Amino acid sequence: MDESINLVLFSGTDDKLQAAAVLTAGAAALGKPVNVFLQYWALDAFRAERIEGDHGLAPEAGEEGRGHVEALRIAGQASWADTLRQAKELGGVDIQACSLSMDLLGIEQEDLDPLVDGVEGVTAFYLNAGEGQLIFI
Amino acid sequence: METVEITTKVDARGLSCPMPIVRTAQAAKLMASGTLLEVLATDPGSIKDFAAWCRSTGNELVDQSVDGAVYRFVIRRK
């Protein structure tokens, strides 16, 4: 049960981040260590000043999909950031920013929400992932 | 047979996946071994999720029932 779950978040739209947060929280509830690695547009969404904002939806959502997502939000579904906060309270969840993406986007660590534990390169991410499953979103 | 009272309750009605399980895991961390937890949920994935969570974490699912759209689970803390 101690095998890690490892998520690479690339996409920065709210629907994909929500899916990633659900997978993270579910794994944390099972007591699995979870390593989350933030790249590109996902990392951009973790800026402290933008994390609670509207990050849009993936193109395939369309108008109908937008309506479904909005209905769930109005019904009180926790935001992806809140879901991740609760997952971290359970313990075992480590969220790291990709150092290359930090350079690319001109982000400093103090620009990021406290959900992010640190900055690392891809080698450190793979080392921590070990033999655990890897999920790319 | 000894009777053990439910000491902890989690009301996860209206919460979508995976929050019922997250709330349950949070509550379970604070419970003593052998005590009972009752969870109410409306997420239709709950039946399979609670069975999987119990199997995977070693906590025992001692009872489950459905009343309309509300699922009720009783879990004994490992």
Backbone of each chain as ProteinMPNN parsed JSONL, in Angstrom:
{"seq_chain_A": "MDESINLVLFSGTDDKLQAAAVLTAGAAALGKPVNVFLQYWALDAFRAERIEGDHGLAPEAGEEGRGHVEALRIAGQASWADTLRQAKELGGVDIQACSLSMDLLGIEQEDLDPLVDGVEGVTAFYLNAGEGQLIFI", "coords_chain_A": {"N_chain_A": [[0.829, -1.212, 0.0], [2.17, 1.077, 0.18], [3.225, 2.045, -2.133], [4.003, 4.694, -4.3], [1.929, 7.277, -5.788], [2.137, 9.187, -8.663], [1.82, 12.299, -10.057], [1.98, 14.201, -12.972], [1.315, 17.412, -13.677], [0.319, 19.237, -16.36], [-1.535, 20.697, -17.83], [-3.474, 23.695, -17.511], [-6.156, 24.255, -17.135], [-9.312, 24.593, -15.405], [-10.936, 22.27, -15.316], [-9.212, 20.099, -15.861], [-7.384, 20.396, -13.816], [-9.075, 19.973, -11.69], [-9.73, 17.268, -12.068], [-7.202, 16.193, -11.597], [-6.848, 16.938, -8.925], [-8.812, 15.429, -7.679], [-7.868, 12.825, -8.154], [-5.522, 12.975, -6.688], [-6.455, 13.466, -4.058], [-7.964, 11.169, -3.608], [-5.994, 9.158, -3.657], [-4.458, 9.985, -1.49], [-6.28, 9.593, 0.558], [-6.294, 6.869, 0.642], [-3.977, 6.449, 1.879], [-1.668, 6.496, 0.428], [1.569, 7.645, -0.568], [1.818, 10.688, -2.355], [3.179, 12.262, -5.108], [3.301, 15.319, -6.673], [3.939, 16.998, -9.633], [4.483, 20.073, -11.049], [4.079, 21.496, -14.155], [4.543, 23.847, -16.848], [1.477, 25.183, -17.883], [-0.096, 24.333, -15.852], [1.492, 24.898, -13.654], [1.464, 27.677, -13.828], [-1.151, 28.204, -13.049], [-0.989, 27.871, -10.337], [-0.015, 30.164, -9.249], [-0.005, 32.406, -6.557], [-1.646, 34.651, -6.736], [-3.429, 33.974, -8.671], [-4.637, 31.566, -8.197], [-7.224, 31.167, -7.192], [-8.746, 32.081, -9.231], [-10.548, 32.148, -12.438], [-9.783, 29.631, -14.623], [-10.61, 28.697, -16.991], [-11.796, 26.1, -19.302], [-10.964, 22.901, -20.766], [-10.724, 22.699, -24.38], [-12.487, 20.75, -25.414], [-14.673, 20.77, -23.759], [-16.764, 22.521, -24.48], [-19.896, 24.364, -24.89], [-21.986, 22.992, -23.612], [-20.632, 21.319, -21.838], [-19.458, 23.233, -20.249], [-21.692, 24.199, -18.932], [-22.384, 21.953, -17.365], [-20.172, 21.773, -15.643], [-20.345, 24.203, -14.338], [-22.794, 23.869, -13.019], [-22.142, 21.922, -11.14], [-20.338, 23.324, -9.616], [-21.979, 25.318, -8.532], [-23.571, 23.685, -7.017], [-21.944, 23.256, -4.934], [-19.49, 21.927, -5.095], [-16.183, 21.336, -4.066], [-13.478, 23.53, -4.862], [-10.652, 22.912, -7.064], [-8.324, 23.705, -5.821], [-9.067, 23.784, -3.11], [-9.687, 21.093, -2.778], [-7.161, 19.971, -3.066], [-5.92, 21.132, -0.846], [-7.268, 19.847, 1.247], [-6.482, 17.25, 0.717], [-3.782, 17.48, 1.286], [-3.899, 17.904, 4.015], [-4.452, 15.375, 4.906], [-2.036, 14.219, 4.726], [1.124, 13.067, 3.363], [1.153, 14.101, 0.808], [3.015, 15.685, -1.62], [3.864, 18.592, -3.263], [5.496, 19.805, -6.011], [7.178, 22.323, -7.862], [8.174, 22.449, -11.245], [11.441, 23.146, -12.138], [12.362, 24.056, -14.622], [9.993, 24.99, -15.81], [9.455, 27.064, -14.089], [11.488, 28.871, -14.757], [10.829, 29.29, -17.445], [8.335, 30.581, -17.277], [8.992, 32.719, -15.774], [8.674, 32.72, -12.976], [8.955, 33.124, -9.47], [9.628, 31.374, -6.381], [8.275, 32.601, -4.274], [6.106, 33.657, -5.539], [4.269, 31.698, -5.699], [1.399, 29.774, -4.614], [0.962, 28.688, -1.183], [0.372, 25.968, -1.258], [2.237, 24.749, -2.812], [5.128, 22.932, -2.268], [7.815, 23.137, -2.908], [10.608, 23.542, -5.21], [11.802, 21.624, -7.894], [13.872, 19.599, -10.073], [13.398, 17.454, -12.971], [14.746, 15.09, -12.553], [14.925, 14.709, -9.795], [12.213, 14.432, -9.329], [11.606, 11.984, -10.657], [13.22, 10.295, -9.166], [12.021, 10.379, -6.631], [9.572, 9.319, -7.349], [10.098, 6.666, -7.839], [9.186, 3.303, -8.205], [6.568, 3.75, -8.484], [3.209, 4.39, -9.824], [2.706, 6.548, -12.664], [1.059, 9.452, -13.64], [-0.123, 11.546, -16.205], [-1.396, 14.699, -16.737]], "CA_chain_A": [[0.0, 0.0, 0.0], [3.027, 2.248, 0.295], [3.726, 2.459, -3.432], [3.573, 6.078, -4.529], [1.203, 7.716, -6.982], [2.884, 10.353, -9.123], [1.073, 13.032, -11.07], [2.587, 15.336, -13.649], [0.252, 18.297, -14.144], [0.782, 20.104, -17.445], [-2.633, 21.569, -18.273], [-3.844, 24.682, -16.504], [-7.585, 24.584, -17.102], [-9.92, 24.169, -14.14], [-11.456, 20.897, -15.361], [-8.105, 19.133, -15.748], [-6.832, 20.518, -12.464], [-10.047, 19.315, -10.8], [-9.525, 15.82, -12.21], [-5.933, 15.877, -10.933], [-7.044, 17.088, -7.48], [-9.606, 14.275, -7.249], [-6.967, 11.668, -8.133], [-4.59, 13.189, -5.578], [-7.156, 13.294, -2.779], [-8.331, 9.759, -3.476], [-4.787, 8.398, -3.314], [-4.078, 10.367, -0.128], [-7.236, 8.95, 1.472], [-5.889, 5.462, 0.748], [-2.722, 6.398, 2.611], [-0.522, 6.396, -0.487], [2.341, 8.872, -0.808], [1.509, 11.266, -3.666], [4.083, 13.309, -5.578], [2.701, 16.095, -7.761], [4.971, 17.796, -10.299], [3.752, 21.097, -11.797], [4.787, 22.018, -15.32], [3.873, 24.741, -17.794], [0.264, 25.972, -17.595], [-0.559, 23.932, -14.517], [2.271, 25.689, -12.695], [0.974, 29.057, -13.907], [-2.411, 28.282, -12.294], [-0.675, 27.821, -8.904], [0.433, 31.468, -8.742], [-0.849, 32.792, -5.422], [-2.638, 35.665, -7.089], [-4.358, 33.474, -9.697], [-5.111, 30.203, -7.936], [-8.678, 31.117, -6.987], [-9.413, 32.679, -10.39], [-11.137, 31.292, -13.468], [-8.735, 29.186, -15.538], [-11.226, 28.165, -18.199], [-11.944, 24.651, -19.441], [-10.359, 22.323, -21.973], [-11.561, 23.015, -25.551], [-13.538, 19.76, -25.683], [-15.817, 20.971, -22.865], [-17.856, 23.144, -25.226], [-20.893, 25.1, -24.101], [-22.74, 22.064, -22.773], [-19.735, 20.909, -20.762], [-19.313, 24.392, -19.346], [-22.907, 24.214, -18.107], [-22.303, 20.871, -16.368], [-19.148, 22.127, -14.657], [-20.894, 25.318, -13.565], [-23.85, 23.335, -12.149], [-21.485, 21.222, -10.033], [-19.745, 24.352, -8.763], [-23.075, 25.952, -7.788], [-24.038, 22.689, -6.047], [-21.046, 23.281, -3.779], [-18.277, 21.118, -5.244], [-14.96, 22.026, -3.648], [-12.578, 23.892, -5.966], [-9.487, 22.0, -7.103], [-7.345, 24.134, -4.819], [-9.57, 23.313, -1.813], [-9.547, 19.63, -2.754], [-5.742, 19.69, -2.81], [-5.619, 21.488, 0.551], [-7.764, 18.763, 2.108], [-5.611, 16.095, 0.483], [-2.525, 17.703, 2.014], [-4.164, 17.725, 5.446], [-4.384, 13.936, 5.202], [-0.619, 13.873, 4.801], [1.698, 12.237, 2.308], [1.077, 14.747, -0.506], [4.1, 16.644, -1.828], [3.648, 19.281, -4.534], [6.745, 20.456, -6.406], [7.183, 23.058, -9.126], [9.25, 22.099, -12.179], [12.346, 24.299, -12.194], [12.391, 24.567, -15.991], [8.779, 25.778, -16.027], [9.618, 28.303, -13.311], [12.304, 29.749, -15.606], [10.06, 29.591, -18.654], [7.242, 31.513, -16.99], [9.497, 33.83, -14.977], [8.028, 32.651, -11.668], [9.791, 32.869, -8.294], [8.872, 30.532, -5.453], [7.362, 33.399, -3.442], [4.902, 33.971, -6.323], [3.39, 30.525, -5.725], [0.531, 29.502, -3.47], [1.608, 27.804, -0.194], [0.164, 24.551, -1.576], [3.457, 24.236, -3.456], [6.124, 22.697, -1.212], [9.171, 23.477, -3.3], [10.971, 23.526, -6.63], [12.773, 20.571, -8.18], [14.031, 19.21, -11.47], [12.728, 16.211, -13.346], [15.492, 13.952, -12.013], [14.468, 14.527, -8.409], [10.839, 13.923, -9.388], [11.667, 10.555, -10.983], [13.831, 9.576, -8.049], [10.987, 10.242, -5.597], [8.487, 8.485, -7.869], [10.512, 5.282, -7.708], [8.489, 2.367, -9.072], [5.119, 4.033, -8.418], [2.507, 4.756, -11.052], [2.841, 7.941, -13.085], [-0.135, 9.933, -14.361], [0.138, 12.848, -16.832], [-2.66, 15.383, -17.059]], "C_chain_A": [[0.859, 1.257, 0.0], [3.598, 2.717, -1.039], [3.155, 3.824, -3.788], [2.72, 6.214, -5.785], [1.844, 9.042, -7.385], [2.143, 11.034, -10.257], [1.906, 14.17, -11.632], [1.434, 16.185, -14.181], [0.849, 19.275, -15.144], [-0.282, 21.151, -17.788], [-3.106, 22.474, -17.148], [-5.303, 25.058, -16.5], [-8.226, 23.955, -15.868], [-10.428, 22.724, -14.168], [-10.337, 19.874, -15.194], [-7.459, 19.202, -14.371], [-7.773, 19.874, -11.443], [-9.867, 17.8, -10.852], [-8.255, 15.395, -11.471], [-6.085, 15.949, -9.412], [-7.83, 15.911, -6.917], [-8.719, 13.03, -7.151], [-5.988, 11.766, -6.961], [-5.265, 12.901, -4.245], [-7.539, 11.836, -2.554], [-7.139, 8.916, -3.051], [-4.353, 8.71, -1.877], [-5.002, 9.697, 0.894], [-6.924, 7.471, 1.645], [-4.568, 5.318, 1.496], [-1.495, 6.27, 1.73], [0.26, 7.711, -0.499], [2.041, 9.384, -2.223], [2.509, 12.378, -3.973], [3.449, 13.998, -6.77], [3.766, 17.032, -8.308], [4.276, 18.773, -11.24], [4.592, 21.652, -12.932], [3.904, 22.99, -16.1], [2.623, 25.408, -17.232], [-0.359, 25.563, -16.27], [0.181, 24.75, -13.465], [1.76, 27.131, -12.66], [-0.305, 29.241, -13.076], [-2.178, 28.274, -10.78], [-0.057, 29.121, -8.393], [-0.544, 31.907, -7.654], [-1.963, 33.744, -5.833], [-3.663, 35.171, -8.105], [-5.074, 32.198, -9.302], [-6.62, 30.128, -7.762], [-9.448, 31.674, -8.187], [-10.024, 31.653, -11.327], [-10.047, 30.938, -14.475], [-9.308, 28.557, -16.792], [-11.311, 26.648, -18.196], [-11.228, 24.187, -20.701], [-11.296, 22.568, -23.159], [-12.716, 22.033, -25.764], [-14.756, 19.924, -24.778], [-17.008, 21.543, -23.631], [-18.836, 23.85, -24.304], [-21.63, 24.185, -23.132], [-21.893, 21.637, -21.571], [-19.551, 22.012, -19.74], [-20.505, 24.478, -18.394], [-22.862, 23.159, -17.017], [-21.321, 21.231, -15.257], [-19.669, 23.228, -13.742], [-21.958, 24.822, -12.578], [-23.237, 22.655, -10.927], [-20.876, 22.231, -9.061], [-20.822, 25.012, -7.902], [-23.614, 25.001, -6.725], [-23.076, 22.556, -4.863], [-19.825, 22.396, -3.884], [-17.053, 21.95, -4.837], [-14.118, 22.361, -4.877], [-11.384, 22.943, -5.962], [-8.448, 22.4, -6.061], [-7.773, 23.672, -3.419], [-9.41, 21.796, -1.676], [-8.095, 19.251, -2.458], [-5.355, 20.037, -1.372], [-6.068, 20.385, 1.497], [-6.915, 17.51, 1.94], [-4.312, 16.257, 1.27], [-2.706, 17.557, 3.517], [-4.106, 16.258, 5.847], [-2.94, 13.478, 5.332], [-0.168, 13.059, 3.601], [1.652, 12.851, 0.921], [2.161, 15.815, -0.611], [3.933, 17.269, -3.214], [4.887, 20.105, -4.862], [6.577, 21.157, -7.751], [8.386, 22.62, -9.952], [10.145, 23.326, -12.367], [12.435, 24.9, -13.601], [11.177, 25.454, -16.27], [8.818, 27.084, -15.249], [10.398, 29.33, -14.134], [11.502, 30.243, -16.807], [9.028, 30.689, -18.407], [7.703, 32.703, -16.154], [8.866, 33.9, -13.602], [9.078, 32.413, -10.588], [8.949, 32.082, -7.287], [7.898, 31.348, -4.597], [6.118, 33.847, -4.208], [3.854, 32.863, -6.215], [2.559, 30.404, -4.454], [1.26, 28.567, -2.495], [1.325, 26.31, -0.39], [1.434, 23.922, -2.148], [4.57, 24.152, -2.412], [7.531, 23.123, -1.607], [9.348, 23.419, -4.796], [11.98, 22.407, -6.84], [12.864, 20.334, -9.677], [13.421, 17.842, -11.715], [13.443, 14.983, -12.76], [15.056, 13.648, -10.584], [13.053, 13.964, -8.394], [10.837, 12.421, -9.661], [12.229, 9.739, -9.829], [12.791, 9.337, -6.943], [9.855, 9.322, -6.043], [8.813, 6.991, -7.735], [9.775, 4.4, -8.713], [6.984, 2.645, -9.105], [4.536, 4.427, -9.759], [2.681, 6.236, -11.36], [1.653, 8.322, -13.978], [0.18, 11.319, -14.909], [-1.188, 13.493, -17.225], [-2.356, 16.761, -17.631]], "O_chain_A": [[0.35, 2.366, -0.159], [4.368, 3.677, -1.08], [1.965, 4.078, -3.599], [2.779, 5.395, -6.702], [2.066, 9.913, -6.544], [1.871, 10.425, -11.291], [2.461, 14.986, -10.897], [0.668, 15.735, -15.033], [1.76, 20.038, -14.824], [0.024, 22.323, -18.006], [-3.137, 22.077, -15.984], [-5.671, 26.081, -15.921], [-7.763, 22.937, -15.354], [-10.359, 22.027, -13.156], [-10.494, 18.893, -14.467], [-7.037, 18.183, -13.825], [-7.323, 19.301, -10.451], [-9.853, 17.13, -9.819], [-8.237, 14.362, -10.802], [-5.522, 15.125, -8.69], [-7.553, 15.445, -5.811], [-8.807, 12.273, -6.184], [-5.668, 10.763, -6.323], [-4.721, 12.183, -3.406], [-7.447, 11.33, -1.435], [-7.264, 8.055, -2.18], [-3.934, 7.818, -1.139], [-4.557, 9.285, 1.965], [-7.25, 6.881, 2.675], [-4.093, 4.205, 1.722], [-0.404, 5.973, 2.217], [-0.343, 8.782, -0.446], [2.013, 8.604, -3.175], [2.664, 13.318, -3.194], [3.1, 13.353, -7.759], [4.413, 17.765, -7.559], [3.552, 18.348, -12.14], [5.67, 22.204, -12.714], [2.677, 22.947, -16.011], [2.691, 26.114, -16.226], [-1.065, 26.349, -15.639], [-0.42, 25.234, -12.506], [1.64, 27.729, -11.59], [-0.518, 30.295, -12.477], [-3.076, 28.633, -10.019], [0.377, 29.19, -7.243], [-1.759, 31.791, -7.814], [-3.086, 33.653, -5.336], [-4.65, 35.855, -8.376], [-6.013, 31.779, -9.978], [-7.236, 29.132, -8.142], [-10.677, 31.731, -8.156], [-10.019, 30.453, -11.052], [-9.459, 31.819, -15.102], [-8.576, 27.949, -17.573], [-10.947, 25.993, -17.219], [-10.927, 24.984, -21.589], [-12.513, 22.638, -22.985], [-13.788, 22.418, -26.233], [-15.778, 19.278, -25.009], [-18.139, 21.093, -23.445], [-18.629, 23.924, -23.093], [-21.87, 24.547, -21.98], [-22.373, 21.599, -20.439], [-19.495, 21.769, -18.535], [-20.353, 24.786, -17.212], [-23.25, 23.421, -15.879], [-21.602, 21.02, -14.078], [-19.463, 23.193, -12.529], [-22.022, 25.291, -11.442], [-23.746, 22.791, -9.815], [-20.891, 22.029, -7.847], [-20.624, 25.241, -6.709], [-24.058, 25.436, -5.663], [-23.356, 21.833, -3.907], [-19.175, 22.127, -2.873], [-16.918, 23.112, -5.22], [-14.049, 21.574, -5.821], [-11.136, 22.252, -4.974], [-7.773, 21.546, -5.487], [-6.94, 23.221, -2.633], [-9.051, 21.285, -0.615], [-7.833, 18.323, -1.694], [-4.562, 19.331, -0.75], [-5.352, 20.025, 2.431], [-6.658, 16.793, 2.907], [-3.802, 15.297, 1.849], [-1.786, 17.138, 4.219], [-3.756, 15.929, 6.981], [-2.657, 12.466, 5.975], [-0.98, 12.442, 2.912], [2.06, 12.212, -0.049], [2.219, 16.734, 0.206], [3.869, 16.558, -4.217], [5.282, 20.987, -4.099], [5.918, 20.647, -8.657], [9.483, 22.443, -9.422], [9.668, 24.407, -12.711], [12.568, 26.115, -13.751], [11.297, 26.519, -16.876], [8.276, 28.095, -15.696], [10.025, 30.501, -14.202], [11.494, 31.429, -17.137], [8.868, 31.603, -19.216], [6.911, 33.596, -15.855], [8.554, 34.983, -13.105], [9.984, 31.599, -10.766], [7.719, 32.116, -7.331], [6.827, 30.86, -4.235], [5.174, 34.36, -3.605], [2.697, 33.056, -6.588], [2.951, 30.861, -3.38], [2.078, 27.75, -2.917], [1.97, 25.475, 0.243], [1.677, 22.726, -1.991], [4.914, 25.139, -1.763], [8.35, 23.436, -0.744], [8.389, 23.27, -5.554], [12.912, 22.255, -6.051], [12.032, 20.813, -10.447], [12.985, 17.162, -10.786], [12.811, 13.958, -12.504], [14.846, 12.493, -10.211], [12.722, 13.124, -7.557], [10.145, 11.668, -8.976], [11.77, 8.631, -9.554], [12.696, 8.24, -6.392], [9.249, 8.631, -5.225], [7.922, 6.164, -7.542], [9.738, 4.696, -9.907], [6.218, 1.872, -9.68], [5.257, 4.754, -10.702], [2.788, 7.067, -10.459], [1.303, 7.618, -14.925], [0.686, 12.175, -14.183], [-1.991, 12.907, -17.951], [-3.276, 17.505, -17.969]]}, "seq_chain_B": "METVEITTKVDARGLSCPMPIVRTAQAAKLMASGTLLEVLATDPGSIKDFAAWCRSTGNELVDQSVDGAVYRFVIRRK", "coords_chain_B": {"N_chain_B": [[-22.361, -11.355, 22.411], [-20.573, -8.383, 22.208], [-21.702, -5.004, 22.386], [-20.904, -2.273, 20.444], [-20.808, 1.149, 20.49], [-21.528, 3.716, 18.071], [-19.125, 6.11, 17.672], [-18.191, 8.189, 16.153], [-19.305, 10.389, 13.637], [-19.765, 11.047, 10.199], [-21.037, 13.346, 8.054], [-21.492, 13.259, 4.86], [-23.252, 13.928, 2.965], [-24.357, 15.217, -0.118], [-21.826, 15.86, -0.939], [-19.4, 15.585, -3.523], [-17.504, 12.997, -5.193], [-13.998, 13.006, -4.523], [-14.703, 13.523, -1.931], [-16.391, 12.355, 0.172], [-14.849, 10.104, 0.915], [-12.432, 11.333, 1.55], [-13.158, 12.91, 3.771], [-13.86, 10.85, 5.47], [-11.424, 9.511, 5.78], [-10.021, 11.534, 7.072], [-11.467, 11.71, 9.476], [-11.068, 9.137, 10.479], [-8.419, 9.117, 11.164], [-8.349, 10.258, 13.647], [-9.512, 8.48, 15.337], [-9.835, 5.887, 17.824], [-8.528, 2.551, 17.796], [-10.788, -0.028, 16.936], [-13.101, 1.38, 17.445], [-16.273, 2.701, 16.27], [-17.423, 4.134, 13.195], [-19.785, 6.151, 11.573], [-20.928, 6.851, 8.335], [-22.654, 9.037, 6.204], [-23.66, 9.362, 2.88], [-24.206, 10.691, -0.427], [-23.091, 10.412, -2.859], [-23.074, 8.554, -5.794], [-20.985, 6.83, -6.328], [-20.204, 5.826, -3.97], [-20.673, 3.229, -2.815], [-18.934, 1.37, -4.061], [-16.567, 2.741, -3.625], [-16.262, 2.95, -0.811], [-16.099, 0.265, -0.108], [-13.705, -0.351, -1.409], [-11.928, 1.407, -0.16], [-11.974, 0.505, 2.482], [-11.029, -2.127, 2.163], [-8.494, -1.605, 1.258], [-7.267, -0.057, 3.257], [-7.512, -1.539, 5.527], [-9.438, -1.11, 7.425], [-12.637, -2.064, 8.784], [-15.589, -2.731, 7.054], [-18.528, -2.8, 8.508], [-21.243, -2.568, 8.225], [-23.672, -1.723, 5.733], [-26.115, 0.297, 4.109], [-28.972, 1.453, 2.193], [-30.988, 4.283, 1.974], [-33.373, 5.562, 0.256], [-31.87, 8.05, -1.538], [-29.671, 8.083, 0.004], [-26.701, 6.773, 1.192], [-25.519, 4.633, 3.749], [-22.844, 3.914, 5.819], [-21.129, 1.803, 8.079], [-18.203, 1.678, 9.837], [-15.522, -0.111, 11.255], [-12.796, 0.971, 13.038], [-9.477, 0.174, 12.253]], "CA_chain_B": [[-21.674, -10.413, 21.519], [-20.538, -7.053, 22.821], [-22.242, -3.934, 21.565], [-20.01, -1.107, 20.373], [-21.557, 2.312, 20.012], [-20.917, 4.594, 17.074], [-18.541, 7.252, 18.38], [-17.865, 9.265, 15.219], [-20.211, 10.441, 12.483], [-19.374, 11.933, 9.096], [-22.149, 13.634, 7.155], [-20.911, 13.624, 3.56], [-24.354, 14.069, 2.003], [-24.208, 16.372, -1.006], [-20.43, 16.024, -1.375], [-19.062, 14.735, -4.662], [-16.266, 12.217, -5.12], [-13.71, 11.959, -3.537], [-14.808, 14.128, -0.603], [-16.839, 11.45, 1.239], [-13.725, 9.268, 1.351], [-11.441, 12.22, 2.185], [-13.673, 13.228, 5.111], [-13.797, 9.615, 6.258], [-10.009, 9.282, 6.124], [-9.664, 12.551, 8.073], [-12.082, 11.327, 10.749], [-10.486, 7.877, 10.947], [-7.105, 9.386, 11.764], [-8.522, 10.696, 15.037], [-10.275, 7.464, 16.084], [-9.119, 4.79, 18.467], [-8.726, 1.239, 17.195], [-11.948, -0.766, 17.415], [-14.3, 2.218, 17.549], [-17.118, 2.678, 15.075], [-17.666, 5.377, 12.468], [-20.919, 6.112, 10.644], [-20.829, 7.831, 7.254], [-23.797, 9.202, 5.306], [-23.188, 9.935, 1.621], [-25.14, 10.617, -1.554], [-22.328, 10.175, -4.083], [-23.399, 7.192, -6.251], [-19.8, 5.976, -6.356], [-19.834, 5.501, -2.589], [-20.686, 1.803, -2.455], [-17.67, 0.76, -4.491], [-15.435, 3.476, -3.032], [-16.076, 2.596, 0.596], [-15.606, -1.118, -0.083], [-12.286, -0.321, -1.818], [-11.133, 2.11, 0.868], [-11.839, -0.385, 3.648], [-10.164, -3.25, 1.8], [-7.132, -1.122, 1.064], [-6.698, 0.521, 4.479], [-7.602, -2.5, 6.622], [-10.593, -0.833, 8.281], [-13.662, -3.066, 8.481], [-16.941, -2.256, 6.728], [-19.366, -3.735, 9.261], [-22.644, -2.491, 7.792], [-24.011, -0.687, 4.759], [-27.517, 0.271, 3.727], [-29.4, 2.571, 1.348], [-32.317, 4.803, 2.288], [-33.606, 6.52, -0.828], [-30.627, 8.416, -2.223], [-28.607, 8.222, 1.011], [-25.973, 5.553, 1.559], [-25.009, 4.667, 5.123], [-21.773, 2.935, 6.04], [-20.567, 1.734, 9.43], [-16.831, 1.182, 9.673], [-14.755, -0.288, 12.494], [-11.411, 1.435, 12.876], [-8.431, -0.848, 12.407]], "C_chain_B": [[-21.717, -9.013, 22.131], [-21.074, -6.002, 21.841], [-21.281, -2.748, 21.613], [-20.807, 0.06, 19.802], [-20.778, 3.078, 18.949], [-20.418, 5.855, 17.778], [-18.282, 8.447, 17.469], [-18.828, 9.226, 14.051], [-19.681, 11.435, 11.457], [-20.593, 12.112, 8.207], [-21.582, 14.151, 5.843], [-22.011, 13.741, 2.504], [-24.156, 15.342, 1.181], [-22.779, 16.579, -1.5], [-20.139, 15.073, -2.531], [-17.709, 14.059, -4.424], [-15.059, 13.136, -5.296], [-13.936, 12.436, -2.102], [-15.382, 13.211, 0.485], [-15.701, 10.58, 1.801], [-12.662, 10.123, 2.061], [-11.881, 12.562, 3.611], [-13.584, 12.008, 6.038], [-12.362, 9.341, 6.703], [-9.552, 10.281, 7.185], [-10.199, 12.143, 9.445], [-11.405, 10.093, 11.338], [-9.139, 8.096, 11.627], [-7.208, 9.714, 13.246], [-9.177, 9.64, 15.918], [-9.37, 6.409, 16.702], [-9.462, 3.479, 17.762], [-9.945, 0.557, 17.811], [-13.216, 0.058, 17.526], [-15.018, 2.282, 16.204], [-17.386, 4.078, 14.523], [-18.872, 5.179, 11.561], [-20.75, 7.214, 9.608], [-22.133, 7.841, 6.47], [-23.294, 9.897, 4.047], [-24.266, 9.812, 0.554], [-24.419, 10.394, -2.881], [-22.568, 8.737, -4.555], [-22.192, 6.262, -6.345], [-19.454, 5.414, -4.986], [-19.726, 4.007, -2.3], [-19.363, 1.145, -2.829], [-16.478, 1.431, -3.813], [-15.198, 3.073, -1.583], [-15.591, 1.159, 0.749], [-14.104, -1.127, -0.396], [-11.418, 0.327, -0.74], [-10.917, 1.203, 2.073], [-10.874, -1.534, 3.34], [-8.704, -2.794, 1.775], [-6.478, -0.611, 2.347], [-6.782, -0.421, 5.671], [-8.68, -2.183, 7.632], [-11.741, -1.744, 7.84], [-15.013, -2.413, 8.213], [-17.924, -3.219, 7.39], [-20.829, -3.673, 8.843], [-22.776, -1.457, 6.685], [-25.461, -0.831, 4.357], [-27.817, 1.488, 2.858], [-30.793, 2.976, 1.779], [-32.597, 5.904, 1.279], [-32.298, 6.794, -1.54], [-29.452, 8.493, -1.256], [-28.011, 6.851, 1.338], [-25.447, 5.716, 2.973], [-23.985, 3.542, 5.28], [-21.369, 2.976, 7.503], [-19.229, 1.007, 9.322], [-16.171, 1.042, 11.028], [-13.297, 0.059, 12.218], [-10.441, 0.305, 13.147], [-7.632, -0.597, 13.677]], "O_chain_B": [[-22.779, -8.529, 22.522], [-20.907, -6.119, 20.627], [-20.898, -2.285, 22.687], [-21.411, -0.058, 18.736], [-19.547, 3.085, 18.933], [-21.196, 6.576, 18.403], [-18.167, 9.579, 17.939], [-19.137, 8.154, 13.531], [-19.211, 12.519, 11.804], [-21.122, 11.14, 7.668], [-21.236, 15.326, 5.723], [-21.744, 13.664, 1.304], [-23.83, 16.401, 1.717], [-22.55, 17.395, -2.393], [-20.566, 13.918, -2.53], [-16.904, 14.479, -3.592], [-15.102, 13.998, -6.173], [-13.425, 11.831, -1.16], [-14.917, 13.269, 1.623], [-15.614, 10.357, 3.008], [-12.067, 9.689, 3.048], [-11.079, 12.51, 4.543], [-13.274, 12.127, 7.224], [-12.116, 8.985, 7.855], [-8.791, 9.931, 8.087], [-9.489, 12.218, 10.447], [-11.192, 10.011, 12.547], [-8.764, 7.364, 12.543], [-6.271, 9.478, 14.01], [-9.38, 9.867, 17.111], [-8.301, 6.087, 16.183], [-10.548, 3.324, 17.204], [-10.124, 0.555, 19.029], [-14.302, -0.501, 17.684], [-14.454, 1.966, 15.157], [-17.55, 5.049, 15.262], [-18.976, 4.17, 10.865], [-20.467, 8.363, 9.948], [-22.658, 6.786, 6.113], [-22.586, 10.9, 4.128], [-25.129, 8.938, 0.625], [-25.063, 10.209, -3.913], [-22.301, 7.795, -3.81], [-22.352, 5.045, -6.43], [-18.523, 4.619, -4.852], [-18.799, 3.568, -1.62], [-18.75, 0.452, -2.018], [-15.498, 0.771, -3.468], [-14.054, 2.875, -1.172], [-14.775, 0.861, 1.622], [-13.329, -1.82, 0.264], [-10.318, -0.141, -0.447], [-9.816, 1.135, 2.62], [-10.013, -1.868, 4.154], [-7.805, -3.51, 2.216], [-5.262, -0.721, 2.505], [-6.195, -0.146, 6.717], [-8.833, -2.914, 8.611], [-11.815, -2.147, 6.679], [-15.519, -1.645, 9.031], [-18.135, -4.327, 6.897], [-21.579, -4.621, 9.079], [-22.084, -0.439, 6.69], [-25.982, -1.943, 4.27], [-27.026, 2.429, 2.79], [-31.677, 2.133, 1.935], [-32.123, 7.031, 1.422], [-31.681, 5.879, -2.086], [-28.361, 8.914, -1.637], [-28.717, 5.912, 1.706], [-24.986, 6.792, 3.357], [-24.233, 2.39, 4.922], [-21.277, 4.048, 8.1], [-19.133, -0.103, 8.799], [-16.239, 1.948, 11.858], [-12.663, -0.475, 11.309], [-10.563, -0.423, 14.132], [-6.706, -1.348, 13.983]]}, "name": "protein", "num_of_chains": 2, "seq": "MDESINLVLFSGTDDKLQAAAVLTAGAAALGKPVNVFLQYWALDAFRAERIEGDHGLAPEAGEEGRGHVEALRIAGQASWADTLRQAKELGGVDIQACSLSMDLLGIEQEDLDPLVDGVEGVTAFYLNAGEGQLIFIMETVEITTKVDARGLSCPMPIVRTAQAAKLMASGTLLEVLATDPGSIKDFAAWCRSTGNELVDQSVDGAVYRFVIRRK"}
